[in-house]
Structures are given as structure tokens and as C-alpha cells.
Amino acid sequence: MGMEAVDALIGILERKNLEWEIYWESGRSGSFRIERERLERSQRKFFSGIGLRVGINGRTGFSYVTGLTHDRETLEGLVKRAEKLAKVGSVPFRGFPSVEGKLPAIKGLYDSRIEEMPFEEAYEMAEEYSGMMAELKEKKGREYTFSGGLGLAFVKRGLVNSNGVEVGDGKTGLSLWAYAVRKGNGSGNGYHSQSYTGIDGFDEAGKIITKALDDADASYSAKKLEPFSGEVLIEHYTLQSLVYLFLENLYGESVYYGRSRFSTENIGDEVTSEKLTIIDDPTVEGSPGSYPFDGEGSPGRGKELISGGKLRNFLLDHTYGSLLGLGSTGNAVRDFRTVPHIGTSNILVGPGEEGLEDWDGVIVSKVFGEHTANPVSGDFSLTVELGYSVRNGEITPFRGNMIAGNVFKVLKRVSRVGKEMERSGAFYGPRVASELRIV
């Protein structure tokens, strides 16, 4: 596994008067692309490397090499580059984490069947997935076209630093996605995806294609909705877009440099509806966003970001947790080519007690254009990819409208929270009702 190079690098670093951190990775990814129900492209990649950070006189330097087998001259060159860059580093150095107790034991993050799967077997799985699409096209007719893909990956990683932290783990992943297009007198399209940590997720392959198909059929008959302003049911995917826009204000780096709406003085303030609870939790069993330790070796732990509408915590790595006087929340993310930066793990919006399945009114299901929103002001204008108007049980799909507003006001005005939860990747959330303007 190349630990000889890591051991040799430790030996070089321990003879120097500096703090250091070594992060290494080794893994493999495979991707398969399906176009018009045919498996058109396949690719398998192997990757490995070592990232090194050093701390000198209040600044950090970073460098990396690919591969895990290196001679001493290469490793000494790696150290020299990191030392050189530390002299011009701009990010304040607050030391590296120390040992903070036992790491959480999280089940279901590694499936040996994915790591040990031969390429030919993965290819057959992708062909089976494309065969499901071809079978559905045969059943539905020529006006339908299906595309999508499948990805398989595993990674093993480790981290050791001069403060005694020494950790390692392994993780696997399966991702599936599907597009459905319907063309006749009009056109409609649908998309659905999901990710898993084990191969058993493939059991849901047919459901993913069917969901894309259902959205394509709804989109096919959808027209624009007349402008509307008032209480709207926000479905899981749209809530996900709004919550991630809001969360950009909770990143410690943004808070420290004043690029967030919030500061540490706002902890305890009511910033959303009291009906909302938002949790970042990397310890969820079998979830794609889970990890026992973050990109700096700090233990993963669940924390309430919003509870009862009140701001409880920020998303912090060791550096900005120290600068803000709050400590790390275990939210540093990275690979061996990058320095750690702040990110989310699994985001869970807590369920409520409302049964919102029989909503009579306007429903916004999917939106796009989140990149155009202003995370600091909270202003957004997103295109409705799919929505529904329900009147006396009659369902009329719509699309092409815009929802416009301010994410802080929308989350503040959440009046109802559903009890049914849905997952997409590392996001878990219910349906909620709030006020929106649809133009």
C-alpha cells in the first residue's frame, strides 16, 4: 500500500523543526455512460498519492506527489516544496489537530464486492442497466429516449501528523443516474439519480429509470403557470437547493472573513422558522456523506446547525474553528491533491408531524439555476423544472416559470413540515410549506 514511502517521509520530517501532516489516498473509479439505451463509453481510473502540509512561523505550505512508491530524493523534494510555499502562504496557521478521543464506528461505508469487482463484471452490470432502459423504450414506444450512467469507486486513505494523530479508513460507492426524454407533438424530459455505499443499491436501478420517466411524462404535458404568490408546497429537491444556498452562510471561512450574513454573535438567534431543524451528521450508517474522520483527522460528529429555528453552530475545520474560538466541527474535506477546505457531510432537515401528501394548491418539485443566486443577500431567481397545481384533486403539471425570493425569508416563513423523509445522495429532508412568488 506504499506505507514505506509514508514511513520514510515521517523520518525526513521528524529531523526538521516544523509541524507536519501527511494525507495519502489510493483507489479506483469506474464510469459507464449510456446513450440512447446503449452502453457507449466505459472508463476505469486508478489513483493514488500523498499530500503534505507543513507549518512554519504561523504559515502553512502544501505540496503533493502522485503514487505511493517514491525514492528518498523525491520525498525530500516534496518536503522542500512545501517548506518553500509556507514562506509565502496567506492562510494563518493554527496548528494541526491533536488526538481527540476515539473515532466513531460507522457501519455500512465499505463493500468489498465493489473493491474486488473485475472490470468485466462492472461492465456487465452497466449493460444490465442499459438493458432496463431498452426494455422500457420497447414498452413505451419510439417517442421515448433513455440515457444515463453508472459509477463505481473505492478509496482507502490515511492521515498522520506531528501531534500524534494517526487514522485510516476505506469507503466504497455506487452511483446511478438516468435521463428520460419524450418527444412527439411536444417535448418533455426527466432526470433522477441516487448514490449508495454498497452494491445492493443496484436493486433500485429500475426505480431510478421509472422516476426519470414519470418526470418526463409530466414535463411533456406541462405548461407555464399563471403568476402566483402565496403558500406553496416545496418538495424535497427544491428544499435541498434552498438549504444548501442557506448553508453557505454557515461556512467558518465565510464567517471569519465577513462574507456571511452571520457572525459568532448570532449563535442563539432565531434565523429560520422555529419548525426547522438542520443537522450535519457524518455518522449516519451506510450514507454516502459519512466518514469517521474528516480531512484533518478530526473525528466526525453530528451537530445541530439550526434547532427550533435558532442558529446553534457553524461548519468548521481546525483552522477557522480556532480563529473563531469555537473549535473544529470535523468538516474539513479534501483529497491528496488539495489542502483541506470546509464542506458538509450528510445534511438532515428534521421531519415534522404534517401529512402533506394530499396538498391542494401549488407544488414546486424541481428547480435549477442555483449558481445564479446570491448566498450572502439570499436573493434567488430559479427556473422551475417541474411543478404541479392541484385543485380539488386534479393535478396539472407546470414548468418554465421562475420562483423568486430570498432564502432567509422563505426558510423563516416555513409554516408546515412534512413527516415523510426522502433521500438524495447525502441530503435527507421532508416536504415543507412556505411562501413563494412564482412568475
C-alpha positions in Angstrom: 0.0 0.0 0.0 3.0 2.3 -0.2 3.3 2.8 3.5 7.1 2.6 3.1 7.0 6.0 1.5 4.9 7.4 4.3 7.3 6.0 6.9 10.3 7.4 5.0 8.6 10.8 4.8 7.9 10.8 8.5 11.6 10.1 9.1 12.6 13.1 7.0 10.1 15.4 8.7 11.0 14.4 12.2 14.5 15.7 11.7 13.2 19.1 11.0 11.9 21.9 13.3 8.4 22.1 11.9 4.8 20.8 12.3 3.6 18.5 9.6 0.7 16.5 8.3 0.7 13.6 5.7 -2.5 12.6 3.9 -2.5 9.7 1.5 -5.1 8.0 -0.8 -5.3 5.0 -3.0 -8.4 3.9 -5.0 -10.1 3.2 -8.3 -13.1 4.6 -10.1 -15.1 3.2 -13.0 -17.7 5.0 -15.0 -20.1 3.8 -17.7 -22.1 6.1 -20.0 -25.3 5.1 -21.7 -26.6 7.0 -24.7 -30.0 6.1 -26.3 -30.2 2.9 -24.3 -26.8 1.7 -25.5 -23.7 1.4 -23.4 -21.4 3.8 -25.4 -18.4 4.6 -23.1 -16.6 3.0 -20.2 -13.6 4.1 -18.3 -11.6 2.8 -15.3 -9.1 5.0 -13.4 -6.6 4.2 -10.7 -5.4 7.0 -8.5 -3.1 7.3 -5.5 -0.9 10.0 -4.0 0.5 11.7 -0.9 -0.3 15.3 0.2 2.0 17.1 2.7 1.3 20.2 4.8 3.9 21.8 6.9 3.5 24.7 9.4 6.3 27.2 9.8 6.2 30.5 11.6 2.5 30.9 11.5 2.0 29.9 7.9 1.3 26.6 6.0 2.8 25.2 2.9 1.4 22.3 0.8 2.7 20.0 -1.9 1.8 16.6 -3.2 3.1 13.7 -5.4 1.0 11.1 -7.2 1.6 7.5 -6.5 2.6 5.8 -3.2 6.0 4.4 -4.1 8.8 7.0 -4.1 12.6 7.2 -3.6 14.1 9.3 -0.9 15.1 12.1 -3.3 11.5 12.5 -4.4 10.3 12.7 -0.9 12.9 15.2 0.1 11.9 17.3 -2.9 8.2 17.1 -1.7 9.3 18.5 1.7 11.4 21.3 0.2 8.5 22.4 -2.0 6.1 22.5 1.0 8.6 24.5 3.1 9.2 27.0 0.2 5.4 27.5 -0.2 5.0 28.0 3.6 7.1 31.2 3.3 4.6 32.8 1.0 1.4 31.2 2.4 -1.5 33.5 3.1 -3.7 31.4 5.3 -2.9 31.8 9.1 -1.6 28.6 10.6 -3.3 27.5 13.8 -1.5 24.2 14.2 -2.7 20.7 13.3 -5.4 18.8 15.3 -4.4 16.7 18.2 -5.8 13.3 19.2 -9.5 13.9 20.2 -10.6 10.6 21.6 -12.0 7.5 19.8 -13.3 7.8 16.2 -17.0 6.8 15.7 -17.6 3.3 14.4 -19.9 3.8 11.3 -21.4 0.7 9.7 -22.0 0.2 6.0 -19.5 2.5 4.4 -17.3 -0.2 2.7 -18.5 -3.1 0.5 -15.6 -5.4 -0.5 -17.7 -6.6 -3.5 -17.1 -3.2 -5.1 -13.4 -3.1 -4.5 -13.0 -6.7 -5.7 -15.3 -6.4 -8.7 -13.4 -7.2 -12.0 -13.9 -4.7 -14.8 -15.8 -7.3 -16.9 -18.3 -7.7 -14.1 -18.8 -4.0 -13.7 -19.3 -3.7 -17.5 -22.0 -6.4 -17.3 -23.8 -4.5 -14.6 -23.8 -1.4 -16.8 -25.1 -3.4 -19.7 -27.9 -4.7 -17.5 -28.7 -1.1 -16.6 -28.8 -0.1 -20.3 -30.9 -3.2 -21.0 -33.5 -2.0 -18.5 -33.7 1.3 -20.4 -34.0 -0.6 -23.8 -36.8 -2.8 -22.4 -38.7 0.3 -21.1 -38.3 2.0 -24.5 -39.7 -1.1 -26.2 -42.7 -1.0 -23.9 -43.3 2.8 -24.1 -42.6 3.5 -27.8 -40.3 5.4 -30.1 -41.1 8.8 -28.7 -39.1 8.0 -25.6 -35.3 8.0 -25.3 -33.3 7.0 -22.3 -29.7 7.8 -21.3 -27.7 7.8 -18.0 -24.8 6.1 -16.4 -23.3 4.1 -13.6 -20.2 4.8 -11.4 -18.3 2.5 -9.0 -15.5 3.6 -6.8 -13.5 2.7 -3.7 -10.9 4.7 -1.8 -8.6 4.0 1.1 -7.0 6.9 2.9 -4.8 7.7 5.9 -3.6 10.7 7.8 -0.8 11.1 10.3 0.5 14.4 11.8 3.2 15.6 14.2 0.6 15.9 17.1 0.1 12.1 17.2 -3.0 11.8 15.1 -2.8 8.5 13.0 -6.1 7.4 11.3 -7.2 5.4 8.3 -10.3 4.0 6.7 -11.8 2.6 3.4 -15.0 3.5 1.6 -16.9 2.4 -1.5 -19.6 4.0 -3.6 -22.1 3.3 -6.3 -23.9 6.0 -8.3 -26.7 5.7 -10.8 -28.4 8.3 -12.9 -31.0 8.3 -15.7 -32.4 10.8 -18.2 -35.7 10.3 -20.0 -36.8 12.4 -23.0 -40.2 12.2 -24.6 -40.8 13.8 -28.0 -43.9 13.9 -30.0 -46.3 16.8 -30.5 -44.3 18.4 -27.7 -41.3 17.6 -25.6 -40.6 16.7 -22.0 -37.6 15.5 -20.0 -36.9 14.0 -16.6 -33.8 13.2 -14.5 -33.2 11.2 -11.4 -30.1 10.0 -9.6 -29.0 8.3 -6.4 -25.8 7.2 -4.7 -25.0 4.3 -2.3 -22.1 2.9 -0.4 -22.8 -0.7 -1.3 -23.5 -2.8 -4.4 -27.1 -3.6 -3.1 -28.1 -0.1 -4.2 -28.3 -1.5 -7.8 -31.6 -3.1 -6.7 -33.1 0.3 -7.1 -31.9 0.8 -10.7 -35.3 0.2 -12.2 -36.9 2.7 -9.8 -34.4 5.4 -10.8 -35.3 5.0 -14.5 -39.0 5.0 -13.7 -38.8 8.2 -11.7 -37.0 9.9 -14.7 -39.7 8.6 -17.0 -42.5 9.9 -14.7 -41.0 13.3 -14.7 -40.6 13.3 -18.5 -44.3 12.4 -18.9 -45.3 15.2 -16.5 -42.9 17.6 -18.2 -44.3 16.7 -21.6 -47.8 17.9 -20.8 -46.6 20.9 -18.6 -47.4 24.5 -19.4 -46.5 27.7 -17.7 -48.4 28.5 -14.5 -50.2 31.9 -14.2 -48.2 34.1 -11.8 -48.8 33.1 -8.2 -47.8 34.4 -4.8 -48.6 32.7 -1.6 -48.2 29.4 0.3 -46.5 26.7 -1.8 -45.5 23.2 -1.1 -41.8 22.8 -1.5 -40.8 19.3 -2.4 -37.6 17.5 -1.3 -35.3 18.6 -4.3 -36.3 22.2 -4.2 -35.8 22.3 -0.4 -32.4 20.8 -1.0 -31.4 23.7 -3.3 -32.6 26.3 -0.8 -31.0 24.7 2.2 -27.6 24.4 0.5 -27.8 28.1 -0.5 -28.5 29.0 3.1 -25.7 26.8 4.4 -23.1 28.8 2.5 -23.5 31.3 5.3 -22.5 28.8 7.9 -19.1 28.0 6.5 -16.4 29.1 9.0 -14.2 30.8 6.4 -17.1 33.0 5.2 -18.0 33.9 8.8 -14.4 34.8 9.7 -13.9 37.0 6.6 -17.3 38.7 6.9 -18.7 37.1 3.7 -21.6 35.5 5.7 -24.8 37.1 6.9 -24.0 35.6 10.4 -21.2 36.1 13.0 -20.5 34.2 16.2 -22.7 36.8 18.0 -25.7 35.4 16.2 -25.4 32.0 17.8 -28.7 31.5 19.6 -30.6 33.9 17.3 -33.7 32.8 15.6 -32.8 32.7 11.9 -35.4 30.4 10.4 -38.8 29.2 11.2 -39.0 27.5 14.6 -40.3 24.4 12.8 -36.9 23.8 11.2 -34.0 21.8 12.4 -30.9 21.3 10.2 -28.2 18.8 11.2 -24.9 18.0 9.7 -24.0 14.4 10.6 -21.2 12.3 9.2 -22.0 9.3 11.4 -25.2 8.1 9.5 -24.9 4.4 8.9 -24.4 3.5 5.2 -24.8 7.0 3.9 -22.7 8.5 1.1 -21.8 11.6 3.1 -20.5 9.7 6.2 -16.9 9.4 7.5 -15.3 8.5 10.8 -12.7 11.4 10.5 -12.5 14.5 8.4 -9.7 15.6 6.0 -7.6 16.8 9.0 -8.1 13.7 11.2 -10.7 15.2 13.5 -13.5 12.8 14.5 -16.7 13.0 12.6 -19.6 14.0 14.8 -23.2 15.1 14.3 -24.1 18.7 15.2 -27.2 20.8 15.1 -26.7 23.8 12.8 -30.3 25.0 13.3 -32.5 23.8 16.1 -36.0 25.1 16.6 -35.1 27.9 14.1 -32.1 29.1 16.2 -28.6 29.2 15.0 -26.6 26.6 17.0 -23.3 26.1 15.2 -21.2 26.7 12.1 -19.4 24.3 9.7 -15.7 24.4 10.8 -12.4 22.9 10.1 -9.4 23.2 12.6 -8.1 26.5 11.2 -11.3 28.5 11.2 -12.7 26.8 14.2 -9.6 28.0 16.1 -9.8 31.5 14.6 -13.4 31.9 15.6 -12.7 30.4 19.1 -15.2 27.5 18.5 -13.1 24.5 17.7 -13.4 22.2 14.7 -16.7 20.5 13.9 -15.0 17.9 11.8 -16.0 19.4 8.5 -12.7 19.5 6.6 -12.9 17.8 3.2 -10.1 17.1 0.7 -8.2 14.7 -1.5 -4.5 14.2 -1.7 -4.1 16.9 -4.3 -5.8 19.7 -2.3 -5.5 21.4 1.1 -8.5 20.8 3.4 -11.4 23.1 2.9 -14.8 23.3 4.7 -17.7 21.2 3.4 -20.8 19.4 4.5 -21.3 15.7 5.3 -24.9 14.4 5.4 -27.4 17.2 5.8 -30.6 16.3 7.5 -33.6 18.5 7.7 -35.7 17.2 10.6 -39.2 15.8 9.9 -42.3 17.4 11.2 -45.7 16.0 12.0 -47.7 17.2 9.0 -49.2 14.8 6.4 -48.7 16.8 3.3 -49.4 14.1 0.7 -52.9 15.5 -0.1 -51.8 19.1 -0.7 -54.3 21.1 -2.6 -52.5 24.1 -4.2 -49.2 24.8 -5.9 -46.3 22.4 -5.6 -42.7 23.2 -6.7 -40.9 19.9 -7.3 -37.6 20.7 -9.1 -35.7 23.8 -9.9 -32.4 24.7 -11.5 -30.1 27.8 -11.7 -28.8 27.8 -8.1 -25.5 29.1 -9.2 -27.1 32.4 -10.1 -28.3 33.0 -6.5 -26.5 35.4 -4.1 -25.7 33.4 -1.0 -25.0 36.5 1.2 -28.1 38.5 0.4 -30.1 35.3 0.0 -31.8 36.6 -3.2 -32.6 33.9 -5.8 -34.4 33.5 -9.0 -34.6 29.8 -10.0 -36.3 28.2 -13.1 -39.0 25.7 -12.3 -38.1 22.4 -14.0 -41.2 20.8 -12.8 -44.1 21.7 -10.6 -47.8 20.9 -10.1 -51.0 22.7 -9.5 -53.5 20.6 -7.6 -57.1 21.8 -7.4 -59.8 19.5 -6.0 -57.6 16.5 -6.6 -56.9 17.4 -10.3 -53.2 17.5 -10.9 -51.8 19.9 -13.6 -48.0 20.0 -14.1 -46.2 23.2 -15.0 -42.7 24.2 -15.9 -40.7 27.2 -17.2 -41.8 29.6 -14.5 -39.4 31.3 -12.1 -39.5 31.2 -8.3 -38.1 34.4 -7.0 -37.4 35.5 -3.4 -35.0 35.5 -0.6 -33.8 32.2 1.0 -33.8 33.7 4.5 -37.4 34.9 4.3 -38.5 31.6 2.7 -37.0 29.5 5.5 -38.3 31.9 8.1 -41.8 31.6 6.8 -41.9 27.8 6.7 -45.3 27.1 8.2 -45.6 23.3 7.9 -43.1 20.4 7.8 -44.0 17.0 6.5 -43.3 13.8 8.3 -42.2 11.7 5.3 -38.5 11.9 4.6 -36.7 11.4 1.3 -33.0 11.0 0.5 -31.0 12.2 -2.5 -27.3 11.4 -2.0 -26.2 12.9 1.3 -29.3 15.1 1.7 -32.3 14.0 3.8 -35.4 16.1 4.0 -39.2 16.3 4.0 -41.7 18.4 2.2 -42.3 21.9 3.7 -44.8 24.7 3.0 -43.7 28.3 2.8 -44.5 31.5 0.9 -43.1 31.8 -2.6 -43.6 34.1 -5.6 -43.9 32.3 -8.9 -43.6 34.5 -12.0 
